[in-house]
Amino acid sequence: MKKLLIVKTGSTFDLVKQKYGDFEDMLLKASGIEQGLVEVFDAKDETLTFPTPDKYAGIIITGSHDMMTFADDWMLDLKEWIMTIPGTGTPTLGICFGHQAMAEAFGGKVDYRDWGPEVGYVKVKFESETYNDQLFNFMHDKAWVYQYHSQSVVELPKQGVLLGSNNIDFYQVIKYNDYMWSCQFHPEFTDDVLKEYINLNALHLTSEGLDPYELLTRLQPDETGNKLLKRFFNICGLN
């Protein structure tokens, strides 16, 4: 049986890792998928060779604390590898940094926004194109999701179809073909994980004009991310 490939582009904070695990651990917990069905590849380890996409039942590209505009060699390698996926039929989902990497690989652009980071439990509105999409159609016209990011997709790739947006970040969810998607939000996060992020970065968020206390009071438990990941794994044939 083919496995799910998690392309790891970075790690969470040590304190978060101690309590909730790293990004790949959060993905497993949120989806309920067994660890034996997953292989993790460290995209930042330049001694490794990227695996062949069609060997896997599906691919998830994780978030990262690195910025896409750093344009490190491993990021360039990642984007080049992403463009080997079209034509394989391998379901692929990019999350946060993974969303940005996929958008740039397909010809879009990532940068800082003038109005600063997007953090918290926020609403994303979905376009009519979502209604016939096999992954995101359960969102209907809107969903509340967990966000923590400083950079965003600022130019939609020509091949990309916009599925979700809001007034802070215009390109929240992008579809590239019938089996490749990316989202800026974190479906693997819980309200407790995001609470840790906000508390750990309270001074920085304040310097960016955000109110950490207000962000914390707005947090709510939400199963939207879990549902999305479970649907993705169903598409991969893993649930």
C-alpha positions in Angstrom: 0.0 0.0 0.0 1.3 3.4 -0.9 2.0 5.9 2.0 1.3 9.5 2.5 4.4 11.7 2.0 4.7 14.6 4.4 7.3 17.1 3.1 8.5 18.8 6.2 9.7 22.4 5.6 10.4 23.4 9.2 9.5 22.8 12.8 7.3 24.5 15.3 8.5 26.1 18.5 10.2 23.8 21.1 7.5 24.6 23.7 4.7 23.7 21.3 6.6 20.6 20.2 6.8 19.4 23.8 3.1 19.8 24.3 1.6 18.9 20.9 4.3 17.5 18.7 5.8 18.9 15.5 3.8 19.8 12.4 3.7 16.2 11.2 2.5 15.0 14.6 -0.3 17.5 14.5 -1.3 16.3 11.1 -1.6 12.7 12.2 -3.5 13.6 15.3 -6.0 15.9 13.5 -6.7 13.4 10.7 -6.5 10.2 12.8 -4.3 8.5 10.2 -1.9 5.8 11.5 1.8 6.7 11.7 2.7 3.6 9.7 1.0 5.0 6.7 3.2 8.1 6.6 6.7 8.9 5.5 8.3 12.2 6.4 10.8 13.9 4.1 13.0 16.8 5.4 13.0 19.3 2.6 15.7 21.4 4.3 18.2 18.6 4.4 20.1 19.3 1.2 22.0 15.9 1.5 18.7 14.2 0.6 17.1 13.7 -2.8 13.4 14.5 -3.2 11.4 11.4 -3.7 9.4 10.4 -6.8 5.8 11.8 -6.3 3.9 9.0 -7.9 5.3 6.5 -5.4 2.9 8.0 -2.8 -0.8 7.9 -2.2 -0.7 11.6 -1.5 1.6 14.5 -0.5 1.3 17.2 2.2 3.8 20.1 2.3 3.9 21.6 5.8 4.2 25.0 7.2 7.5 26.6 8.3 8.8 29.6 10.3 11.1 30.5 7.4 10.0 33.1 4.9 9.6 32.3 1.2 11.4 35.5 0.3 14.6 34.2 1.8 14.9 32.2 -1.4 17.2 29.7 0.2 18.5 26.9 -2.1 16.3 24.3 -0.4 13.3 26.4 -1.2 14.2 26.6 -4.8 14.7 22.9 -4.9 11.3 22.4 -3.3 9.5 24.6 -5.9 11.3 22.7 -8.7 10.2 19.4 -7.2 6.6 20.6 -6.9 6.5 21.0 -10.6 7.2 17.3 -11.0 3.8 16.4 -9.4 1.5 17.6 -12.2 0.7 14.7 -14.5 1.2 12.1 -11.7 -2.3 12.3 -10.4 -0.9 12.3 -6.8 -3.2 14.3 -4.5 -1.2 17.2 -3.0 -2.0 19.8 -0.3 0.2 22.7 0.7 -0.3 24.3 4.1 0.8 27.8 5.0 4.5 27.9 3.8 3.6 24.9 1.6 0.7 27.0 0.2 3.2 29.7 -0.7 5.7 27.3 -2.2 3.1 25.8 -4.5 1.8 29.2 -5.6 5.3 30.4 -6.5 6.2 27.0 -8.2 3.2 27.6 -10.5 4.2 31.2 -11.3 2.6 33.2 -8.5 4.4 35.6 -6.1 4.8 35.7 -2.3 5.7 38.7 -0.2 4.8 40.6 3.0 1.6 42.5 3.0 1.5 46.2 3.9 -1.0 45.6 6.8 1.1 43.0 8.7 0.5 39.4 9.8 -2.7 37.5 9.9 -3.2 35.8 13.2 -6.1 34.1 15.0 -9.4 32.5 14.4 -10.6 34.1 11.2 -13.3 33.7 8.5 -12.5 32.7 4.9 -15.1 33.2 2.2 -15.3 30.6 -0.6 -16.0 31.1 -4.2 -18.7 29.3 -6.3 -15.9 27.2 -7.8 -15.7 25.5 -4.5 -19.1 23.9 -4.7 -17.9 21.3 -7.3 -14.5 20.7 -5.7 -13.9 17.3 -4.2 -11.8 18.6 -1.3 -13.3 21.9 -0.3 -16.9 21.7 -1.2 -18.0 21.0 2.4 -16.9 24.5 3.3 -20.0 25.9 1.4 -19.7 29.7 1.3 -17.5 30.4 4.4 -15.5 28.7 7.2 -13.6 29.7 10.3 -10.0 28.7 10.4 -6.7 29.1 12.4 -4.1 31.4 11.0 -0.6 32.5 11.8 1.5 33.9 9.0 3.5 37.0 8.1 3.8 36.5 4.3 1.1 35.8 1.8 0.5 34.9 -1.9 0.2 38.4 -3.4 -0.1 37.3 -7.1 -2.3 34.3 -8.1 -0.5 31.9 -10.6 -2.1 31.9 -14.0 -3.0 28.2 -13.7 -4.4 28.7 -10.2 -8.2 28.8 -9.4 -9.1 31.0 -6.4 -11.3 29.0 -4.0 -11.1 31.1 -0.8 -10.2 34.6 0.3 -10.8 37.3 2.9 -10.2 41.0 3.3 -6.8 40.4 4.9 -5.4 37.8 2.5 -6.9 37.6 -0.9 -5.5 34.2 -1.9 -6.3 31.9 1.0 -7.1 28.7 -0.9 -5.9 27.9 -4.5 -6.7 24.9 -6.7 -4.1 24.1 -9.4 -5.7 21.0 -11.0 -8.1 18.3 -10.0 -5.8 16.9 -7.4 -3.5 19.7 -6.2 -4.6 22.4 -3.7 -3.0 24.7 -1.1 -4.4 26.7 1.8 -2.8 29.6 3.8 -4.5 28.5 7.1 -3.4 25.6 9.4 -5.9 22.7 9.3 -3.6 20.8 11.7 -3.8 23.4 14.4 -6.1 23.4 17.4 -7.2 26.5 19.4 -4.7 25.4 22.1 -1.8 25.3 19.6 -2.7 28.7 18.3 -3.0 30.0 21.9 0.6 28.9 22.4 1.7 30.7 19.3 0.0 33.9 20.3 1.4 33.8 23.9 4.9 33.0 22.7 4.9 35.9 20.2 2.8 38.5 22.2 5.5 41.2 22.1 6.0 40.9 18.4 2.3 40.8 17.7 1.9 44.0 19.8 4.6 45.7 17.8 2.7 44.8 14.6 -0.4 46.5 15.9 -2.3 43.4 17.0 -3.8 42.9 20.4 -2.8 39.4 21.8 -5.5 39.5 24.4 -8.2 40.1 21.8 -6.8 37.4 19.6 -6.9 34.9 22.5 -10.5 35.8 23.5 -11.7 35.1 20.0 -10.3 31.6 19.9 -12.8 28.7 19.7 -12.5 25.0 19.3 -13.2 24.1 15.7 -13.3 20.8 13.7 -13.0 22.4 10.2 -9.3 21.6 9.8 -9.8 18.0 11.0 -12.6 17.5 8.5 -10.5 18.9 5.7 -7.6 16.6 6.4 -9.8 13.6 6.7 -11.4 14.4 3.3 -7.9 14.8 1.8 -6.8 11.4 3.2 -10.0 9.9 1.8 -9.1 11.3 -1.6 -5.7 9.6 -1.2 -7.4 6.3 -0.3 -5.9 6.3 3.2 -9.0 6.4 5.3 
